[in-house]
Amino acid sequence: MKLKYIHKSAMLLAGMLSISAIPFSAHSAKTLLDPLVERHNEVIIQGDDLLSVKNIIGSVGGIITHELSLINGLAVNVSDNELATLKLYEDVITIIKNEAVFSASALDNCKVYGSHVVEMSANKIRWNIYNAKDQKVNFNKMTFNWPPGLGNIRTLKINGLPVFVSVIADQNGELVLNATDIPATAFLEAYEDATVELAFTNNGTDSYMHNDFSMAVGFAENCDRKLAEGYETQSIDGDSNTYYVNVIGADALHKMGITGKNVTVAVVDSGLWGAHKALNRNTSNQSRIKAAYDAINGTEVSPHKMTDENIHGTHVTSIIANSDRAVEYGQMTSHYQGVAPDANLVVVKAIHPDGHSTYADAIRGLQYIADNHKALNIRVVNMSFGAQPRSSYWQDPLNQAVMALWAKDIVVVTSVGNTGPSAMTVGVPANVPYVISVGGISDKNTLDTSDDEMLSFSSQGPTHDAFIKPDLVAPGGHMFSLGNSTMQTAIKFPQYLMAKDRYMMSGTSQSSGVVTGIVALMLQNNPNLSADDVKCRLLGSTTMAQSPDGALAYSPFYQGAGRVNAKNAVESTAKGCANNGMDVAADLSGEQHYMGAARQDADGNYYIQDYDFEVWEEGFAWREGFAWREGFAWREAQLNQENFAINE
């Protein structure tokens, strides 16, 4: 059933005639008072066409900050009175708040971070943690394990203040403190560092290894962190530690000459360390940054002068395209540190130094890509950021911009988000059914893939429109990539800076970068692939994680179609198996919208209509698109527009 949309042209004309009838003196007074008006409402206004929207703004008042023809919209700052007047025209225009957008790494629900390394001395071990929240967090649980040969914990201190003191010798290598055991003085103020120090009754801590200890802390604010296991090659000086290239099979493709050559990748993020040779030059030492655009200020930038004050954009782009050779166990290899080291780059800075952006800035970045994709041969876009869904996917203006890129046959790869593991935590724009949404896998700090598991915070589907997300998963834990000590994230978390230009991060942002690199390899191998066929081949070449008994280790709403494999994706010949039953052009025009195959049973469990998932075959694909039936409750308490609590 097609949704019926009222054509607005006649109504818009009538509205414009009534506005034009305002006496000239009122217009003059409004103009004179403009400098005194407080325009603190930032909104995006859409209509049937951009000119009509401009005419309304010109008559009602407001300051236009962004022209967004990709979505027939304008970003505008308006006063309370102007906003109230604009709402009188909601039969011909759509008004939404210019919402905040965050890099996926900034969306971690916990925002308390622990160092990946510990400091050991004769009878003490110290672990540094940092509270990145803008509010105090209170310790309410602590768990420690250590080699019994060290005796017992004599004291536990946080920033030098005692939390636990013991003279009883019955700990047996384990100590668990619950909320009632922890003094009220054990807390971290906003943006505060802390050192957790354990002192043991026996000497000899420095003779043990990082992996011999485990530490976990929990907070009353529904958040916890644990000490990461020691990375087995982390201490090898000079190693690149970019083993995700090997894990996905891209190293074998590099040896075959498949390196992303002649494919342009656009990365919409916090910018780029454009002066770094491994980013501005390909493996043949040729310049490869084709353009750089600052979407925050709306200006083009000299490619090699593009900067990244945050680190996120540099880190993700380096995963995609670092052109340096990989070094393993001190030896130079024949493959590279980036997944697609010869890909050309278009850098779009839309994320501010603190990791946030706005709908308007992000869409302006996508507008630049849409306007220049043919001239720059942009075939794939990486978007490792997101926002909370506030409507169905097709009503969201950022999603509409993303869908418009897909309609131009540009492959869009997004991170699914770091707000899991609860169900229905997939954000915008990962909830767009057409695009490739990527979840994250942790390596558990080892090179052995058999112990890999899902990142605990990787967001889960289904989406609010019943689609299965993520589409697939890729490495995203403990990812070594480029960054330096002057960038804000490295200043806040210096413990993750492993060398002068090497930084370690974890998240679905990094997983998205891995998949974007694979897409570039696929398009070099076959430039004629459509966006839908790229998605088809990626999903059809994955492997589902299974338990020893053959059942799924994770739900499809957590791992999607499974773990990505670059070599299988490049060699695949599959076609016509992605975005079935859906028409993105009809979706954009409002002629038809879609719902996914997810359903919820009476007990609240999610399942997929018409499929039994106890047994999976590699490359299994499910039916994706059903025509949206207005009023169809795909689950109990269906979220409609009112349930999303849209802010205007």
C-alpha positions as CSV (number, residue, x, y, z in Angstrom):
1,M,0.0,0.0,0.0
2,K,1.4,3.4,-1.0
3,L,1.3,6.2,1.5
4,K,-0.7,9.2,0.2
5,Y,1.1,12.5,0.3
6,I,-0.6,15.8,-0.3
7,H,1.0,17.8,-3.0
8,K,1.8,21.2,-1.6
9,S,2.2,23.5,-4.6
10,A,-1.2,25.1,-4.5
11,M,-1.1,25.5,-0.7
12,L,2.3,27.0,-0.8
13,L,1.2,29.5,-3.4
14,A,-1.7,30.5,-1.2
15,G,0.6,30.8,1.8
16,M,3.0,33.0,-0.2
17,L,0.2,35.3,-1.4
18,S,-0.9,35.8,2.2
19,I,2.6,36.6,3.3
20,S,3.1,39.1,0.4
21,A,0.1,41.0,1.7
22,I,1.9,42.1,4.9
23,P,2.2,45.9,4.8
24,F,5.5,47.4,3.8
25,S,6.0,49.1,7.1
26,A,5.9,45.8,8.9
27,H,8.7,44.4,6.6
28,S,10.7,47.6,7.3
29,A,10.3,47.3,11.0
30,K,11.3,43.6,11.0
31,T,14.5,44.5,9.0
32,L,15.4,47.3,11.5
33,L,14.9,45.0,14.5
34,D,16.8,42.0,13.0
35,P,20.1,42.8,14.9
36,L,18.2,42.8,18.2
37,V,16.4,39.4,17.6
38,E,17.7,36.5,19.6
39,R,17.7,33.6,17.1
40,H,18.6,30.6,19.4
41,N,16.5,28.0,17.6
42,E,18.5,26.0,15.1
43,V,16.2,24.2,12.7
44,I,16.2,22.5,9.3
45,I,13.3,23.4,7.1
46,Q,12.3,21.3,4.1
47,G,9.7,21.8,1.3
48,D,8.8,20.7,-2.2
49,D,11.6,22.8,-3.6
50,L,14.4,25.0,-2.2
51,L,13.1,28.2,-3.8
52,S,9.8,27.9,-2.0
53,V,11.5,27.3,1.3
54,K,13.7,30.4,0.8
55,N,10.7,32.5,0.0
56,I,9.0,31.5,3.2
57,I,12.2,32.2,5.3
58,G,12.6,35.5,3.5
59,S,9.1,36.6,4.5
60,V,8.9,35.2,8.0
61,G,12.5,35.9,9.1
62,G,15.6,34.0,10.1
63,I,19.2,33.5,9.2
64,I,20.0,30.9,6.6
65,T,23.2,29.0,7.6
66,H,23.3,26.1,5.2
67,E,21.7,25.4,1.8
68,L,21.0,21.7,1.5
69,S,19.5,21.1,-1.9
70,L,20.2,17.4,-1.5
71,I,17.2,17.3,0.8
72,N,15.3,20.4,-0.5
73,G,16.1,22.1,2.7
74,L,17.7,25.0,4.6
75,A,19.4,25.2,8.0
76,V,18.1,28.3,9.7
77,N,18.5,30.1,13.0
78,V,15.2,31.6,14.1
79,S,13.7,33.4,17.1
80,D,10.9,32.0,19.1
81,N,8.4,34.2,17.3
82,E,9.7,33.3,13.9
83,L,9.6,29.6,14.8
84,A,6.0,30.0,15.9
85,T,5.1,31.8,12.6
86,L,6.9,29.1,10.6
87,K,4.8,26.4,12.3
88,L,1.7,28.0,10.7
89,Y,3.1,26.7,7.4
90,E,3.6,23.1,8.5
91,D,1.2,21.9,5.9
92,V,3.7,22.9,3.2
93,I,7.1,22.7,5.1
94,T,8.7,20.3,7.5
95,I,10.5,21.7,10.5
96,I,12.9,19.7,12.6
97,K,15.5,20.6,15.2
98,N,19.1,20.7,13.9
99,E,20.1,17.7,16.0
100,A,23.5,16.8,17.4
101,V,25.6,14.1,15.7
102,F,28.5,12.3,17.3
103,S,31.5,10.2,16.1
104,A,30.8,6.6,17.0
105,S,33.6,6.7,19.5
106,A,32.0,9.6,21.4
107,L,28.8,7.5,21.7
108,D,30.2,5.0,24.1
109,N,27.5,4.8,26.8
110,C,30.1,4.3,29.6
111,K,32.6,7.1,28.8
112,V,34.9,5.8,31.5
113,Y,38.1,4.5,30.0
114,G,40.8,2.3,31.4
115,S,44.4,2.1,30.2
116,H,45.3,-0.9,28.0
117,V,48.6,-1.2,30.0
118,V,49.5,-1.4,33.7
119,E,52.6,-0.3,35.6
120,M,54.2,-2.9,37.8
121,S,56.9,-2.6,40.5
122,A,58.2,-4.9,43.2
123,N,55.0,-5.4,45.1
124,K,52.5,-3.0,43.4
125,I,50.5,-2.7,40.3
126,R,48.9,0.5,39.0
127,W,46.1,0.9,36.5
128,N,45.0,4.3,35.2
129,I,41.4,5.2,34.4
130,Y,39.7,8.4,33.1
131,N,36.2,9.7,33.4
132,A,35.1,11.4,30.2
133,K,31.6,12.0,31.4
134,D,30.5,15.5,32.3
135,Q,29.3,14.3,35.6
136,K,30.7,12.4,38.6
137,V,30.8,8.6,38.6
138,N,30.7,6.5,41.8
139,F,32.5,3.1,42.2
140,N,30.1,0.4,43.3
141,K,31.9,-2.8,42.4
142,M,35.6,-3.9,42.0
143,T,37.0,-7.3,41.1
144,F,40.7,-8.2,41.1
145,N,42.5,-11.5,40.3
146,W,46.3,-12.0,40.6
147,P,48.9,-14.8,40.9
148,P,48.6,-16.4,44.4
149,G,52.4,-16.2,44.7
150,L,52.0,-12.5,45.4
151,G,50.1,-13.3,48.6
152,N,47.2,-11.0,49.5
153,I,46.2,-7.5,48.7
154,R,47.4,-5.4,51.6
155,T,46.0,-2.1,50.4
156,L,43.8,-0.8,47.6
157,K,44.0,2.9,46.9
158,I,42.4,5.3,44.4
159,N,44.5,8.4,43.8
160,G,46.4,7.6,47.0
161,L,43.3,7.3,49.2
162,P,42.7,3.9,50.9
163,V,39.6,2.0,49.7
164,F,40.5,-1.4,51.2
165,V,43.0,-2.5,53.8
166,S,43.4,-6.1,54.9
167,V,45.4,-8.1,57.4
168,I,43.5,-11.3,56.8
169,A,45.3,-13.9,54.7
170,D,42.4,-15.7,52.9
171,Q,42.0,-13.9,49.6
172,N,43.4,-16.8,47.5
173,G,44.2,-14.6,44.5
174,E,40.8,-12.9,44.2
175,L,39.1,-9.9,45.8
176,V,35.5,-8.8,45.1
177,L,34.2,-5.5,46.6
178,N,30.6,-4.6,46.3
179,A,28.8,-1.3,46.9
180,T,28.6,-1.8,50.7
181,D,32.4,-2.5,50.9
182,I,33.4,0.7,49.0
183,P,33.6,4.0,50.8
184,A,31.6,7.0,49.6
185,T,34.9,8.7,48.8
186,A,35.6,6.4,45.9
187,F,34.4,8.4,43.0
188,L,35.7,10.3,39.9
189,E,34.7,13.9,39.2
190,A,33.9,14.8,35.6
191,Y,37.0,14.6,33.4
192,E,39.2,13.3,36.2
193,D,42.0,10.8,36.0
194,A,42.6,8.2,38.7
195,T,45.2,5.6,39.5
196,V,44.0,2.3,41.0
197,E,46.9,0.9,43.0
198,L,47.2,-2.6,44.5
199,A,49.9,-3.3,47.0
200,F,50.6,-7.0,47.8
201,T,52.0,-8.7,50.9
202,N,54.8,-10.5,48.9
203,N,57.3,-8.9,46.5
204,G,57.8,-10.0,42.9
205,T,55.1,-8.2,40.9
206,D,57.7,-7.1,38.4
207,S,58.4,-10.8,37.5
208,Y,54.8,-11.3,36.3
209,M,53.2,-10.4,33.0
210,H,50.2,-8.1,32.3
211,N,48.2,-11.2,31.3
212,D,48.5,-12.6,34.8
213,F,46.2,-10.0,36.3
214,S,42.6,-9.0,35.7
215,M,40.8,-5.9,37.0
216,A,37.2,-4.8,36.6
217,V,35.5,-1.7,38.1
218,G,31.8,-0.9,38.0
219,F,30.0,2.4,38.6
220,A,26.6,3.2,39.9
221,E,25.9,5.1,36.6
222,N,25.3,1.8,34.8
223,C,28.8,1.5,33.5
224,D,31.8,-0.8,33.9
225,R,35.4,-1.2,32.6
226,K,37.9,-4.0,32.8
227,L,41.6,-4.2,32.2
228,A,42.3,-5.4,28.6
229,E,44.4,-8.6,28.3
230,G,47.9,-7.8,27.2
231,Y,48.4,-7.7,23.5
232,E,50.9,-10.4,22.6
233,T,52.9,-8.3,20.1
234,Q,52.3,-4.9,21.6
235,S,55.9,-4.8,23.0
236,I,57.6,-5.5,19.7
237,D,59.3,-2.2,18.9
238,G,58.6,-1.0,15.3
239,D,55.8,-3.4,14.5
240,S,52.8,-1.9,12.8
241,N,50.3,-4.1,14.6
242,T,47.7,-3.7,11.8
243,Y,46.8,-7.4,11.8
244,Y,43.2,-6.7,10.8
245,V,44.6,-6.5,7.2
246,N,45.7,-10.1,7.5
247,V,42.6,-11.3,9.4
248,I,40.2,-10.1,6.7
249,G,42.4,-11.5,3.9
250,A,43.4,-8.2,2.4
251,D,47.1,-9.0,2.6
252,A,46.6,-11.7,-0.1
253,L,44.8,-9.3,-2.3
254,H,47.6,-6.7,-2.0
255,K,50.0,-9.4,-3.3
256,M,47.7,-9.8,-6.3
257,G,47.9,-6.1,-7.0
258,I,44.4,-5.3,-5.7
259,T,45.0,-2.2,-3.5
260,G,42.1,0.1,-4.2
261,K,43.8,1.8,-7.1
262,N,41.7,4.3,-9.1
263,V,38.8,4.2,-6.6
264,T,38.0,7.4,-4.7
265,V,36.8,7.1,-1.1
266,A,35.2,10.0,0.7
267,V,35.5,10.1,4.5
268,V,33.1,12.3,6.4
269,D,34.6,12.8,9.8
270,S,36.8,15.1,11.9
271,G,39.3,15.8,9.2
272,L,42.7,14.3,8.4
273,W,46.4,14.6,9.3
274,G,46.9,15.6,5.7
275,A,50.6,16.2,6.1
276,H,51.4,12.5,6.9
277,K,53.0,10.8,3.9
278,A,51.1,7.5,4.4
279,L,47.9,9.4,4.0
280,N,48.7,12.0,1.3
281,R,50.7,9.6,-0.9
282,N,49.8,6.1,-2.2
283,T,52.2,3.1,-2.5
284,S,53.8,4.6,-5.6
285,N,54.5,7.9,-3.8
286,Q,51.8,9.7,-5.9
287,S,49.6,12.4,-4.4
288,R,46.1,10.9,-3.8
289,I,44.0,13.4,-1.8
290,K,41.8,14.6,-4.6
291,A,39.9,17.2,-2.5
292,A,39.3,18.4,1.0
293,Y,36.2,20.2,2.2
294,D,35.5,21.8,5.6
295,A,31.7,21.3,6.0
296,I,31.7,23.2,9.3
297,N,32.8,26.4,7.6
298,G,31.6,25.6,4.1
299,T,35.0,26.1,2.5
300,E,37.4,24.0,0.4
301,V,40.8,23.4,1.8
302,S,44.2,22.6,0.3
303,P,44.3,18.8,0.6
304,H,47.7,18.6,2.3
305,K,46.8,21.4,4.7
306,M,43.7,19.6,6.0
307,T,44.0,19.1,9.8
308,D,42.3,16.8,12.4
309,E,42.1,18.3,15.9
310,N,40.2,15.2,17.2
311,I,42.0,12.1,15.9
312,H,39.0,10.1,14.8
313,G,39.0,11.0,11.1
314,T,42.7,10.3,10.8
315,H,42.4,7.0,12.6
316,V,39.5,5.7,10.5
317,T,41.0,7.0,7.2
318,S,44.4,5.3,8.1
319,I,42.6,2.0,8.5
320,I,41.1,2.5,5.1
321,A,44.1,3.7,3.2
322,N,47.5,3.8,5.1
323,S,50.1,3.3,2.3
324,D,53.0,2.2,4.6
325,R,54.2,-1.4,4.4
326,A,53.3,-3.5,7.3
327,V,56.0,-4.6,9.8
328,E,55.5,-7.9,11.6
329,Y,57.9,-9.2,14.2
330,G,60.4,-6.7,13.1
331,Q,60.3,-7.6,9.4
332,M,58.9,-5.6,6.5
333,T,56.2,-7.4,4.7
334,S,54.8,-7.4,1.1
335,H,51.4,-6.0,2.2
336,Y,50.3,-2.7,3.6
337,Q,49.0,-1.2,6.8
338,G,45.8,0.1,5.2
339,V,43.1,-2.1,3.7
340,A,43.1,-0.2,0.4
341,P,46.5,1.6,0.4
342,D,46.2,3.0,-3.1
343,A,42.6,4.4,-2.8
344,N,42.2,8.0,-3.6
345,L,40.8,10.2,-0.9
346,V,38.3,13.0,-0.5
347,V,38.3,14.4,3.0
348,V,35.2,16.0,4.4
349,K,35.5,17.6,7.8
350,A,32.1,17.7,9.5
351,I,33.0,16.6,13.1
352,H,34.2,19.2,15.6
353,P,37.4,18.7,17.7
354,D,35.3,17.4,20.7
355,G,33.7,14.7,18.5
356,H,30.3,16.2,17.9
357,S,28.6,17.6,14.8
358,T,25.2,18.7,13.7
359,Y,22.7,17.5,11.1
360,A,23.3,20.6,9.1
361,D,27.1,20.3,9.0
362,A,26.9,16.5,8.2
363,I,24.4,17.0,5.4
364,R,26.4,19.9,4.0
365,G,29.3,17.5,3.8
366,L,27.1,15.0,2.0
367,Q,25.9,17.8,-0.3
368,Y,29.6,18.4,-1.3
369,I,30.0,14.7,-2.2
370,A,26.8,14.6,-4.2
371,D,27.8,17.7,-6.1
372,N,31.3,16.5,-6.9
373,H,31.0,12.7,-7.0
374,K,31.3,12.5,-10.8
375,A,34.2,14.9,-11.2
376,L,36.1,13.2,-8.3
377,N,35.0,9.6,-9.1
378,I,33.7,9.1,-5.6
379,R,32.4,5.5,-5.4
380,V,32.2,4.9,-1.6
381,V,31.6,7.1,1.4
382,N,32.5,6.3,5.0
383,M,30.4,7.7,7.8
384,S,31.6,6.6,11.3
385,F,29.1,8.8,13.3
386,G,25.5,8.7,14.4
387,A,22.6,10.1,16.3
388,Q,19.6,8.8,18.1
389,P,16.7,7.9,15.9
390,R,13.7,10.3,16.3
391,S,11.5,9.1,13.5
392,S,11.1,6.4,10.9
393,Y,14.2,6.1,8.7
394,W,12.6,7.9,5.7
395,Q,11.5,11.0,7.7
396,D,15.0,11.8,9.0
397,P,16.8,14.5,6.9
398,L,20.3,13.0,7.5
399,N,19.0,9.6,6.3
400,Q,17.4,11.3,3.3
401,A,20.8,12.7,2.3
402,V,22.4,9.3,2.7
403,M,19.6,7.7,0.7
404,A,20.1,10.3,-2.0
405,L,23.8,9.3,-2.3
406,W,22.8,5.6,-2.6
407,A,20.4,6.6,-5.3
408,K,23.4,8.0,-7.2
409,D,25.0,4.6,-6.9
410,I,27.5,5.7,-4.3
411,V,28.2,2.9,-1.7
412,V,27.6,4.2,1.8
413,V,29.3,2.4,4.7
414,T,28.3,3.4,8.3
415,S,29.3,2.3,11.8
416,V,26.4,0.7,13.6
417,G,27.3,2.6,16.8
418,N,28.8,1.9,20.2
419,T,25.6,2.1,22.3
420,G,24.9,-1.6,22.6
421,P,24.5,-4.3,23.5
422,S,20.8,-3.8,24.1
423,A,18.4,-4.4,21.3
424,M,17.2,-1.5,19.2
425,T,20.2,0.7,19.8
426,V,21.1,1.2,16.1
427,G,21.4,4.9,15.4
428,V,21.1,7.3,12.4
429,P,22.2,6.8,9.6
430,A,23.0,3.1,10.3
431,N,19.2,2.5,10.4
432,V,18.9,3.3,6.7
433,P,18.0,-0.1,5.2
434,Y,19.9,0.4,1.9
435,V,23.4,1.2,3.3
436,I,26.0,-1.1,4.7
437,S,25.9,-0.9,8.5
438,V,28.9,-2.4,10.3
439,G,29.2,-3.9,13.8
440,G,32.5,-4.6,15.6
441,I,34.5,-7.6,16.6
442,S,37.1,-7.7,19.4
443,D,40.3,-9.6,19.0
444,K,40.6,-10.1,22.8
445,N,44.2,-8.7,22.4
446,T,45.5,-11.9,20.7
447,L,46.3,-12.8,17.1
448,D,44.3,-16.0,17.4
449,T,41.0,-15.4,15.7
450,S,39.4,-18.4,17.4
451,D,38.9,-16.4,20.6
452,D,37.4,-13.4,18.9
453,E,34.1,-12.1,20.1
454,M,31.7,-9.3,19.5
455,L,32.6,-5.9,20.9
456,S,30.5,-5.7,24.1
457,F,29.2,-2.2,23.2
458,S,28.5,-2.8,19.5
459,S,24.9,-1.6,18.8
460,Q,22.2,-4.2,18.1
461,G,19.1,-4.2,16.0
462,P,16.5,-4.5,14.9
463,T,15.9,-1.0,13.9
464,H,12.7,0.8,14.8
465,D,11.4,0.0,11.3
466,A,12.1,-3.7,11.8
467,F,15.2,-4.0,9.7
468,I,18.1,-6.4,10.6
469,K,21.1,-4.4,11.5
470,P,24.1,-4.5,11.5
471,D,24.5,-5.9,8.0
472,L,27.8,-7.6,8.9
473,V,30.7,-7.3,11.3
474,A,34.4,-6.5,11.0
475,P,37.5,-6.2,13.3
476,G,37.1,-3.1,15.6
477,G,39.0,-4.0,18.8
478,H,42.4,-2.6,19.7
479,M,43.0,-1.1,16.3
480,F,46.4,0.4,15.7
481,S,46.3,3.3,13.3
482,L,47.7,6.8,12.8
483,G,47.3,9.7,15.2
484,N,49.6,12.0,17.2
485,S,50.0,13.6,20.6
486,T,48.7,17.0,19.6
487,M,45.1,15.7,18.8
488,Q,42.5,16.1,21.5
489,T,41.7,12.5,22.0
490,A,45.4,11.6,22.5
491,I,45.8,14.5,24.9
492,K,42.9,13.1,27.0
493,F,44.0,9.5,26.7
494,P,47.8,9.5,26.2
495,Q,48.0,5.9,27.4
496,Y,46.8,4.8,23.9
497,L,49.6,6.5,22.1
498,M,51.9,3.7,21.2
499,A,54.5,5.6,19.1
500,K,55.0,9.1,17.8
501,D,52.3,8.5,15.1
502,R,50.6,5.3,16.3
503,Y,47.4,5.3,18.3
504,M,45.1,2.5,19.5
505,M,41.3,2.8,19.5
506,S,38.4,0.4,19.6
507,G,34.9,0.8,18.2
508,T,32.5,0.3,15.3
509,S,34.0,3.4,13.7
510,Q,37.1,1.4,13.1
511,S,35.1,-1.6,11.9
512,S,33.3,0.7,9.3
513,G,36.8,1.8,8.1
514,V,37.8,-1.9,7.5
515,V,34.7,-2.5,5.4
516,T,35.1,0.8,3.4
517,G,38.6,-0.4,2.5
518,I,37.2,-3.7,1.3
519,V,34.6,-1.9,-0.9
520,A,37.5,0.0,-2.6
521,L,39.2,-3.3,-3.3
522,M,36.0,-4.7,-4.8
523,L,35.5,-1.7,-7.0
524,Q,39.1,-1.8,-8.3
525,N,38.6,-5.4,-9.2
526,N,35.2,-4.7,-10.9
527,P,34.4,-1.0,-11.4
528,N,31.0,-1.9,-12.9
529,L,29.5,-3.1,-9.7
530,S,26.4,-1.2,-8.6
531,A,26.0,-0.2,-4.9
532,D,23.4,-2.9,-4.4
533,D,25.7,-5.6,-5.8
534,V,28.6,-4.4,-3.6
535,K,26.4,-4.9,-0.6
536,C,25.2,-8.3,-2.0
537,R,28.7,-9.6,-2.5
538,L,29.8,-8.4,0.9
539,L,26.9,-10.0,2.7
540,G,27.1,-13.2,0.6
541,S,30.8,-13.8,1.5
542,T,30.5,-13.6,5.3
543,T,30.8,-16.3,7.9
544,M,28.4,-16.5,10.9
545,A,29.9,-17.1,14.3
546,Q,28.7,-20.4,15.7
547,S,28.9,-22.2,19.0
548,P,30.5,-25.6,19.3
549,D,27.1,-27.2,19.0
550,G,26.5,-25.6,15.7
551,A,24.0,-23.0,16.9
552,L,24.5,-19.3,16.3
553,A,26.9,-17.7,18.7
554,Y,25.2,-14.4,18.3
555,S,21.8,-13.2,17.1
556,P,21.6,-11.8,13.5
557,F,20.6,-8.6,15.3
558,Y,24.1,-8.5,16.8
559,Q,26.3,-10.0,14.1
560,G,24.2,-9.4,11.0
561,A,25.2,-11.8,8.1
562,G,28.5,-12.5,9.9
563,R,32.1,-11.7,9.7
564,V,33.5,-10.0,6.6
565,N,36.0,-11.6,4.3
566,A,37.8,-9.3,1.8
567,K,39.1,-12.0,-0.5
568,N,35.7,-13.8,-0.7
569,A,34.0,-10.5,-1.4
570,V,36.4,-9.5,-4.2
571,E,36.1,-13.0,-5.8
572,S,32.3,-13.2,-5.4
573,T,30.1,-13.2,-8.5
574,A,26.8,-12.8,-6.7
575,K,24.2,-10.3,-7.9
576,G,20.7,-9.2,-7.0
577,C,20.7,-10.3,-3.4
578,A,20.7,-7.0,-1.5
579,N,17.9,-4.4,-0.9
580,N,15.4,-6.8,-2.5
581,G,11.9,-5.5,-2.8
582,M,12.9,-1.9,-2.2
583,D,13.1,1.1,-4.5
584,V,15.2,3.9,-3.1
585,A,13.9,6.5,-5.6
586,A,10.3,5.7,-4.7
587,D,11.3,5.9,-1.0
588,L,12.8,9.3,-1.4
589,S,9.8,10.6,-3.4
590,G,7.4,9.5,-0.7
591,E,5.6,7.1,-3.1
592,Q,6.6,4.0,-1.0
593,H,8.3,3.2,2.3
594,Y,9.4,-0.1,3.7
595,M,9.6,-2.2,6.8
596,G,12.0,-5.1,7.7
597,A,11.4,-8.7,8.5
598,A,12.0,-8.5,12.3
599,R,9.1,-9.4,14.6
600,Q,8.7,-9.6,18.4
601,D,6.9,-12.5,20.1
602,A,4.6,-12.4,23.1
603,D,7.6,-12.8,25.4
604,G,9.4,-9.8,24.0
605,N,11.9,-11.9,22.0
606,Y,12.9,-10.7,18.5
607,Y,12.9,-13.1,15.6
608,I,12.9,-12.9,11.8
609,Q,9.7,-13.6,9.9
610,D,9.6,-16.9,7.9
611,Y,13.1,-18.1,8.9
612,D,14.6,-20.6,11.3
613,F,18.1,-19.5,12.3
614,E,19.2,-22.6,14.2
615,V,21.1,-23.7,11.1
616,W,22.8,-21.2,8.9
617,E,24.7,-21.6,5.6
618,E,27.6,-19.3,4.8
619,G,26.4,-16.3,2.8
620,F,22.7,-16.7,3.9
621,A,20.6,-13.7,2.9
622,W,17.2,-12.9,4.3
623,R,14.3,-11.1,2.7
624,E,14.8,-7.4,3.3
625,G,12.0,-5.2,2.2
626,F,8.2,-5.3,2.8
627,A,5.9,-2.5,1.6
628,W,5.1,-0.5,4.7
629,R,1.5,-1.0,5.8
630,E,0.3,2.0,7.7
631,G,-0.8,1.0,11.2
632,F,0.9,-2.4,11.1
633,A,2.3,-3.3,14.5
634,W,5.4,-5.3,13.9
635,R,6.0,-5.6,17.6
636,E,4.2,-4.7,20.8
637,A,4.0,-1.0,21.5
638,Q,5.2,0.0,18.0
639,L,7.2,3.1,18.1
640,N,5.4,5.8,16.0
641,Q,6.2,9.4,15.6
642,E,4.8,10.4,19.0
643,N,6.8,7.7,20.8
644,F,10.1,9.1,19.4
645,A,9.5,12.4,21.3
646,I,10.6,14.6,18.4
647,N,12.0,17.9,19.4
648,E,11.1,20.8,17.2
